[in-house]
Amino acid sequence: MVQAKDNPRYEYLMGIVNILPESPGVYRYYDAEGTIIYVGKAKNLKRRVSSYFTKEHESRRTANLVRQIYDLKYVVVNTETDALNLENRMIKAHQPKYNVLLKDGKTYPWICVRNEAFPRVFLTRTLVKDGSAYFGPYTNVTVAKTLVELFQQLYHVRTCSLNLQPTMIEKGYKPCLKYHIKKCLGPCIGRHSREVYDQGIEEIKQILRGHTSELMSNLKQQMQEKADLWDFEGAERVKERIQMLEGYRTRNNIVPSTISDVDVFAYNEEDASAIVSYFHIVQGAVISSYTIEYRKQIDEPKEDVLALGILELRERFEEGQPRTDVNSNDVSAKESSSATRPTELIVPFEPSILPDGCVAFVPQRGDKRKLLELAEKNCRQYRIDQLKQQEKLNPEQRQTRLLTEIQKQLGLPCLPRHIESFDNSNISGSDPVASCVVFMNGKPEKKEYRKYNIRSVAGPDDYASMHEVVMRRYRRLVEERQEMPDLILADGGVGQMGVIKQGLADVLHQYLVEHLQGTISEERMSEVRALLDIPVGGLVKDGHHRTRQLLFGDPPAAVDVKQGSSLFHLLEHIQDEVHRFAITFHRQKRSKTQTHSSLDDIPGIGPKTKQELLKTFKSVKRLRAATVEEIQTVVGPAKAKKLVDYFGQQAPDAPQES
């Protein structure tokens, strides 16, 4: 058995594998000469590609492939079907050495609406530029065949290859069997109106484009009419057609056949970095993809940077194979260089300069817009890969990035490296406690966590409890001149935020009173004012006790933090941690309260003595009724005297323990 570690480039390749996205896409393996030796598709790129490098391979052919892999590239797509289509096209363009099963030139079928009088609708694997409309390709041949059959049932489209020009129809044709069994309405003998037939063809095209709402409504109406007439068999047949349409996906192709010979450019900009992603479309297929990055030295307009990227990328592909000094996701530079350069450019906005003879098109909707969105998706993925690679080399960078994002979102004066959060816990006011958790550089600093028993609050008053804890916490930090937090997060909404702000203000008021009394200098008072000027936010939960949103500002407003993002998960972690810490402390305290006995209050009676007494007398009530002689046989005369004296001092009407 052969392991991937035998490949001398194993460490380099694993570095790429570790940052692959868990998205559908197509991956390509290159040998040392830069030749594509294998193209594969994946529903999950990371899982599929990593299987080559984390498993032992008994197959000699697979082992040889893994040993020869020198580099790997990939393209992200929207669905697994898109990946299958793109894989097929790449294999046909490059004929990779190890894709032996796909070298037979097999392609996927298209549905053709023929450009002719009384158009036919049929499956084909060959695209002919004769004005006909092609829809597909269809990776599921059964779906394509079902659609063609459905069109024949719904619209009685002809299947013969007769020339049905008016002059030929006038000469006379003999109708075939399908006319007699009512599968065809007989356009060959003039029994089918050209206008009605063409209207049906237009509806077929709408179905193939995905516009099926009106047709579905008509079919449901037909089904209901047949059911009202008790034609249940006919209604069932119509129902089957409806189900066919409901289960059909027309948008399974990456590039519609109507889009041919265009260049697509996407743009992504962040800080001093600008990324331009490129797709080259030839005859309705993605032939090349490429991504480059620019480091902006000054604040150049994005229109200028995009124009520079367009010129650079077109020049690279005209010269042939792209240079290796740029991170490339090329698919076929050689194919591109030999083809005529497209004059139509699909772009997200108008660049400042266009190549001679080119026209820029900024799509707002439709197929071209979807194609631009796919290029933009790859552009964003390039940046994500960069961040993952950087974070792998410097694990602290990810936390710094998240903290920087918090600072920008909230407009904080400094990076919130020190974050504190508070939460209360009690049951109907019993055993009230509070907790404070501390996060340093985005990670929990557990040695700085603090527990608080509520001292001054009676009953279930969360606001008063929070106010007490905040005053105790920050009064002490100020007195001990300890580091103050850069941000405080309440485990709650507007009310909790207001209480924390009031607690900070009351601590400042206490110091102001002491300053007026002359016990604190003006310099120290200025220092205290600065220390207690702490931003406060709130973490709101939904009905399922999960983090829902972040509140900040005065008055508090929701901050736009995307659920599922890394920043959202950090905030969620903070809220979950402070809640967990408070609940754990409350359970510990409640457990002690429930097991408390009057024996715990007697000086000189420890846990072991208590255990021996309860083991012998079974309860405090029986111990209280025992004589000194009975008690001293268990714990000795000294402790027996303490017990008797303690019980004798208790009030006669005091509640007795059982």
MOVEN-V595500 format. One record per residue. N is the residue number from 1. RES is the residue in one small letter. PSI is psi in whole degrees, 0 to 359 (none if undefined). NEAR is the number of other ideal C-beta (glycine too) atoms within 10 Angstrom. Layout:
BEGIN
N/RES/PSI/NEAR + N/RES/PSI/NEAR
END
This chain:
BEGIN
1/m/143/8 + 2/v/137/16 + 3/q/151/14 + 4/a/339/22 + 5/k/346/13 + 6/d/343/11 + 7/n/125/19 + 8/p/341/11 + 9/r/20/17 + 10/y/312/15 + 11/e/319/9 + 12/y/314/13 + 13/l/320/21 + 14/m/330/15 + 15/g/324/13 + 16/i/317/18 + 17/v/321/19 + 18/n/340/13 + 19/i/9/16 + 20/l/145/23 + 21/p/155/17 + 22/e/62/12 + 23/s/162/18 + 24/p/148/22 + 25/g/184/28 + 26/v/132/28 + 27/y/154/22 + 28/r/132/21 + 29/y/136/24 + 30/y/149/18 + 31/d/184/16 + 32/a/339/11 + 33/e/2/7 + 34/g/15/14 + 35/t/137/13 + 36/i/121/23 + 37/i/347/19 + 38/y/139/22 + 39/v/131/24 + 40/g/158/22 + 41/k/161/22 + 42/a/140/22 + 43/k/326/14 + 44/n/103/15 + 45/l/314/25 + 46/k/315/17 + 47/r/318/11 + 48/r/312/18 + 49/v/321/21 + 50/s/335/16 + 51/s/334/13 + 52/y/332/21 + 53/f/358/19 + 54/t/0/12 + 55/k/157/13 + 56/e/141/10 + 57/h/116/19 + 58/e/332/9 + 59/s/127/11 + 60/r/321/9 + 61/r/317/10 + 62/t/320/15 + 63/a/318/17 + 64/n/320/14 + 65/l/311/19 + 66/v/322/23 + 67/r/330/14 + 68/q/352/18 + 69/i/121/20 + 70/y/330/17 + 71/d/161/17 + 72/l/143/20 + 73/k/167/19 + 74/y/162/23 + 75/v/130/27 + 76/v/135/23 + 77/v/180/25 + 78/n/320/16 + 79/t/168/15 + 80/e/326/16 + 81/t/319/20 + 82/d/319/24 + 83/a/320/26 + 84/l/317/21 + 85/n/313/26 + 86/l/322/24 + 87/e/315/22 + 88/n/317/20 + 89/r/320/25 + 90/m/320/25 + 91/i/319/22 + 92/k/329/16 + 93/a/326/19 + 94/h/340/19 + 95/q/59/14 + 96/p/149/22 + 97/k/321/16 + 98/y/1/16 + 99/n/56/18 + 100/v/329/10 + 101/l/346/8 + 102/l/17/16 + 103/k/0/12 + 104/d/2/7 + 105/g/8/9 + 106/k/138/11 + 107/t/173/16 + 108/y/150/18 + 109/p/154/19 + 110/w/157/22 + 111/i/122/23 + 112/c/130/23 + 113/v/103/20 + 114/r/140/19 + 115/n/89/11 + 116/e/172/14 + 117/a/134/16 + 118/f/71/20 + 119/p/141/21 + 120/r/157/18 + 121/v/117/24 + 122/f/168/17 + 123/l/145/15 + 124/t/152/14 + 125/r/4/12 + 126/t/127/9 + 127/l/122/16 + 128/v/131/11 + 129/k/79/8 + 130/d/18/9 + 131/g/356/8 + 132/s/157/17 + 133/a/131/19 + 134/y/138/20 + 135/f/131/24 + 136/g/209/25 + 137/p/161/25 + 138/y/114/22 + 139/t/338/18 + 140/n/102/15 + 141/v/326/12 + 142/t/319/8 + 143/v/317/16 + 144/a/315/20 + 145/k/321/14 + 146/t/321/16 + 147/l/314/23 + 148/v/317/19 + 149/e/323/12 + 150/l/319/18 + 151/f/322/21 + 152/q/324/17 + 153/q/318/15 + 154/l/318/19 + 155/y/359/18 + 156/h/44/19 + 157/v/144/23 + 158/r/157/24 + 159/t/352/14 + 160/c/166/15 + 161/s/26/10 + 162/l/150/15 + 163/n/111/13 + 164/l/36/21 + 165/q/151/12 + 166/p/321/9 + 167/t/324/7 + 168/m/324/13 + 169/i/323/18 + 170/e/328/8 + 171/k/334/8 + 172/g/125/9 + 173/y/156/16 + 174/k/123/7 + 175/p/147/14 + 176/c/182/16 + 177/l/324/8 + 178/k/330/16 + 179/y/319/20 + 180/h/332/10 + 181/i/13/8 + 182/k/34/9 + 183/k/350/14 + 184/c/144/21 + 185/l/6/19 + 186/g/48/17 + 187/p/337/24 + 188/c/341/22 + 189/i/18/13 + 190/g/19/14 + 191/r/356/11 + 192/h/123/19 + 193/s/135/11 + 194/r/321/14 + 195/e/316/8 + 196/v/319/11 + 197/y/314/19 + 198/d/326/13 + 199/q/319/12 + 200/g/321/19 + 201/i/319/19 + 202/e/323/10 + 203/e/323/18 + 204/i/316/24 + 205/k/322/16 + 206/q/321/15 + 207/i/316/22 + 208/l/336/20 + 209/r/355/15 + 210/g/4/12 + 211/h/79/12 + 212/t/1/18 + 213/s/311/9 + 214/e/318/11 + 215/l/318/17 + 216/m/320/14 + 217/s/317/10 + 218/n/319/13 + 219/l/320/17 + 220/k/324/13 + 221/q/319/11 + 222/q/316/18 + 223/m/318/20 + 224/q/320/12 + 225/e/318/13 + 226/k/322/18 + 227/a/322/15 + 228/d/331/9 + 229/l/8/10 + 230/w/21/9 + 231/d/74/14 + 232/f/330/11 + 233/e/317/8 + 234/g/320/15 + 235/a/324/18 + 236/e/321/12 + 237/r/319/14 + 238/v/322/22 + 239/k/320/17 + 240/e/321/13 + 241/r/318/19 + 242/i/316/16 + 243/q/324/10 + 244/m/316/15 + 245/l/321/18 + 246/e/326/9 + 247/g/4/9 + 248/y/140/18 + 249/r/112/11 + 250/t/334/19 + 251/r/65/14 + 252/n/5/20 + 253/n/145/22 + 254/i/313/26 + 255/v/118/25 + 256/p/150/18 + 257/s/342/19 + 258/t/346/13 + 259/i/119/19 + 260/s/138/15 + 261/d/64/16 + 262/v/157/19 + 263/d/134/24 + 264/v/131/27 + 265/f/128/24 + 266/a/156/26 + 267/y/138/21 + 268/n/131/20 + 269/e/135/17 + 270/e/122/8 + 271/d/238/7 + 272/a/13/12 + 273/s/134/13 + 274/a/131/21 + 275/i/133/22 + 276/v/122/25 + 277/s/144/27 + 278/y/134/26 + 279/f/135/24 + 280/h/120/26 + 281/i/124/21 + 282/v/121/21 + 283/q/44/14 + 284/g/15/20 + 285/a/146/23 + 286/v/111/26 + 287/i/324/22 + 288/s/149/26 + 289/s/145/24 + 290/y/145/25 + 291/t/132/26 + 292/i/160/19 + 293/e/140/16 + 294/y/139/17 + 295/r/113/8 + 296/k/126/14 + 297/q/323/7 + 298/i/182/5 + 299/d/69/6 + 300/e/143/15 + 301/p/145/10 + 302/k/331/16 + 303/e/323/15 + 304/d/319/14 + 305/v/318/19 + 306/l/318/25 + 307/a/318/21 + 308/l/318/18 + 309/g/320/24 + 310/i/312/23 + 311/l/317/14 + 312/e/313/16 + 313/l/319/23 + 314/r/323/20 + 315/e/318/10 + 316/r/316/22 + 317/f/340/25 + 318/e/328/13 + 319/e/338/11 + 320/g/220/12 + 321/q/131/15 + 322/p/152/19 + 323/r/154/9 + 324/t/8/9 + 325/d/5/6 + 326/v/142/14 + 327/n/115/13 + 328/s/143/20 + 329/n/38/19 + 330/d/149/25 + 331/v/314/26 + 332/s/86/22 + 333/a/324/21 + 334/k/319/15 + 335/e/321/16 + 336/s/318/26 + 337/s/331/15 + 338/s/348/11 + 339/a/159/17 + 340/t/134/7 + 341/r/132/15 + 342/p/149/19 + 343/t/346/14 + 344/e/126/16 + 345/l/125/19 + 346/i/120/22 + 347/v/158/22 + 348/p/338/19 + 349/f/165/10 + 350/e/121/12 + 351/p/162/24 + 352/s/331/13 + 353/i/141/11 + 354/l/147/16 + 355/p/152/16 + 356/d/133/5 + 357/g/2/7 + 358/c/152/15 + 359/v/131/9 + 360/a/139/17 + 361/f/125/13 + 362/v/96/13 + 363/p/140/16 + 364/q/338/7 + 365/r/174/7 + 366/g/192/11 + 367/d/322/16 + 368/k/326/20 + 369/r/320/13 + 370/k/323/16 + 371/l/319/22 + 372/l/321/21 + 373/e/325/13 + 374/l/319/23 + 375/a/322/23 + 376/e/326/17 + 377/k/318/18 + 378/n/327/23 + 379/c/315/21 + 380/r/323/15 + 381/q/325/23 + 382/y/317/20 + 383/r/321/17 + 384/i/318/12 + 385/d/320/17 + 386/q/313/15 + 387/l/318/14 + 388/k/319/14 + 389/q/317/14 + 390/q/319/14 + 391/e/332/16 + 392/k/320/13 + 393/l/328/8 + 394/n/90/10 + 395/p/332/9 + 396/e/343/11 + 397/q/325/13 + 398/r/315/17 + 399/q/319/18 + 400/t/321/15 + 401/r/318/15 + 402/l/319/20 + 403/l/323/23 + 404/t/323/13 + 405/e/320/15 + 406/i/317/23 + 407/q/317/17 + 408/k/317/9 + 409/q/321/15 + 410/l/352/16 + 411/g/41/9 + 412/l/150/16 + 413/p/337/10 + 414/c/168/11 + 415/l/127/14 + 416/p/68/23 + 417/r/330/17 + 418/h/109/19 + 419/i/135/24 + 420/e/149/26 + 421/s/146/27 + 422/f/152/26 + 423/d/150/27 + 424/n/161/26 + 425/s/131/22 + 426/n/166/21 + 427/i/106/10 + 428/s/35/8 + 429/g/353/14 + 430/s/143/12 + 431/d/52/20 + 432/p/135/25 + 433/v/169/24 + 434/a/162/28 + 435/s/155/25 + 436/c/123/22 + 437/v/151/26 + 438/v/129/21 + 439/f/124/25 + 440/m/123/14 + 441/n/38/15 + 442/g/6/21 + 443/k/146/12 + 444/p/132/17 + 445/e/85/14 + 446/k/334/10 + 447/k/345/6 + 448/e/358/15 + 449/y/148/16 + 450/r/142/17 + 451/k/146/16 + 452/y/127/20 + 453/n/129/11 + 454/i/127/22 + 455/r/321/10 + 456/s/4/10 + 457/v/131/20 + 458/a/130/9 + 459/g/175/11 + 460/p/78/14 + 461/d/92/16 + 462/d/321/20 + 463/y/315/15 + 464/a/322/17 + 465/s/316/25 + 466/m/319/26 + 467/h/316/19 + 468/e/314/21 + 469/v/318/27 + 470/v/317/26 + 471/m/317/18 + 472/r/317/19 + 473/r/308/22 + 474/y/340/25 + 475/r/316/16 + 476/r/317/12 + 477/l/320/17 + 478/v/316/19 + 479/e/320/10 + 480/e/3/7 + 481/r/43/9 + 482/q/168/11 + 483/e/133/12 + 484/m/153/16 + 485/p/155/22 + 486/d/343/19 + 487/l/138/24 + 488/i/132/26 + 489/l/122/29 + 490/a/142/26 + 491/d/73/24 + 492/g/186/23 + 493/g/219/16 + 494/v/319/14 + 495/g/312/14 + 496/q/321/23 + 497/m/316/23 + 498/g/321/20 + 499/v/318/23 + 500/i/316/27 + 501/k/320/17 + 502/q/322/16 + 503/g/316/24 + 504/l/319/20 + 505/a/323/11 + 506/d/325/15 + 507/v/316/22 + 508/l/322/18 + 509/h/320/11 + 510/q/316/13 + 511/y/326/21 + 512/l/321/14 + 513/v/316/11 + 514/e/326/14 + 515/h/319/16 + 516/l/331/10 + 517/q/354/8 + 518/g/10/7 + 519/t/348/10 + 520/i/135/16 + 521/s/164/10 + 522/e/322/8 + 523/e/316/8 + 524/r/324/14 + 525/m/321/16 + 526/s/322/11 + 527/e/319/15 + 528/v/317/21 + 529/r/317/12 + 530/a/321/10 + 531/l/325/19 + 532/l/4/19 + 533/d/74/11 + 534/i/129/17 + 535/p/143/18 + 536/v/132/23 + 537/g/172/24 + 538/g/139/24 + 539/l/112/25 + 540/v/139/18 + 541/k/158/17 + 542/d/190/9 + 543/g/343/6 + 544/h/16/6 + 545/h/35/10 + 546/r/149/11 + 547/t/129/20 + 548/r/315/17 + 549/q/166/18 + 550/l/131/23 + 551/l/143/21 + 552/f/156/20 + 553/g/180/14 + 554/d/103/9 + 555/p/156/8 + 556/p/138/18 + 557/a/155/12 + 558/a/136/13 + 559/v/137/16 + 560/d/93/8 + 561/v/117/18 + 562/k/126/8 + 563/q/136/11 + 564/g/348/9 + 565/s/166/12 + 566/s/321/14 + 567/l/318/20 + 568/f/320/17 + 569/h/325/13 + 570/l/313/21 + 571/l/320/22 + 572/e/320/18 + 573/h/317/15 + 574/i/314/23 + 575/q/318/26 + 576/d/322/17 + 577/e/316/20 + 578/v/325/26 + 579/h/317/20 + 580/r/316/13 + 581/f/319/23 + 582/a/316/24 + 583/i/318/14 + 584/t/316/14 + 585/f/320/21 + 586/h/320/21 + 587/r/320/13 + 588/q/315/13 + 589/k/318/18 + 590/r/323/16 + 591/s/319/11 + 592/k/321/11 + 593/t/318/10 + 594/q/334/8 + 595/t/9/8 + 596/h/141/10 + 597/s/157/14 + 598/s/338/17 + 599/l/334/19 + 600/d/341/12 + 601/d/358/9 + 602/i/120/17 + 603/p/136/6 + 604/g/355/12 + 605/i/106/19 + 606/g/182/11 + 607/p/320/9 + 608/k/317/9 + 609/t/317/18 + 610/k/317/16 + 611/q/318/11 + 612/e/319/13 + 613/l/314/24 + 614/l/330/15 + 615/k/325/9 + 616/t/312/15 + 617/f/351/17 + 618/k/330/11 + 619/s/163/14 + 620/v/328/18 + 621/k/316/11 + 622/r/325/14 + 623/l/319/20 + 624/r/326/17 + 625/a/352/12 + 626/a/156/19 + 627/t/167/10 + 628/v/319/12 + 629/e/319/9 + 630/e/323/14 + 631/i/318/21 + 632/q/345/17 + 633/t/343/13 + 634/v/315/17 + 635/v/1/19 + 636/g/164/11 + 637/p/323/12 + 638/a/309/9 + 639/k/329/19 + 640/a/321/20 + 641/k/320/14 + 642/k/320/17 + 643/l/314/23 + 644/v/317/16 + 645/d/318/10 + 646/y/315/17 + 647/f/328/16 + 648/g/334/8 + 649/q/341/7 + 650/q/148/12 + 651/a/145/6 + 652/p/328/4 + 653/d/12/6 + 654/a/145/9 + 655/p/137/7 + 656/q/142/12 + 657/e/142/12 + 658/s/none/7
END
